[in-house]
């Protein structure tokens, strides 16, 4: 069985469509989305509606929570005044330009997902089991060990960092698929994970090129900051 794991689309319908085409070409039978459908990009409604129309199993990200519930802060751990101003610009624009019916969809997203495929229990969270806003990185060996031992699961899916990784802790697997719509690892291509569950578990991080210029053009027609387009072009935060 082939499962595609996607996360952190961030209002980038062009990247999402490119990833969905790749997923289709890989004959995936299931798609799991780890949240953050919105924020930073110019296409919040298009992304929410596409995910909803396709019936993709999706959990809530911190940005979905902030926009859906009209929160004043996205829940990101920002370490500078510049990043705070960027976040406020993004959140304000996204709240003002997301349809109310789509905010209802965001509010109804679950905070976690558990499923069983081919005898493997899969648990999915945006940040961590403890917090929707916790960043867990692949070099945090003690924290990864702690989290996986707390759960009765075979495969743990995490998003939020926009940094893809695959990590085995004993016979347990932890996966972060990276970001579809706002990569931060220096590779500007959209990222997702292809997970194949048969007699053996096969995992692959897949990168997909898309028309970044089109997204930047769409951004230029909004009051979103120009820096967001430059981040897409570079594949990292500024």
Helices and strands as residue ranges (DSSP letters): E 2-6, H 13-25, E 30-33, H 44-54, E 57-58, H 62-68, H 81-97, H 100-107, E 112-117, E 120-125, H 141-150, E 155-158, E 165-169, E 172-176, E 190-197, E 201-208, H 212-220, H 226-234
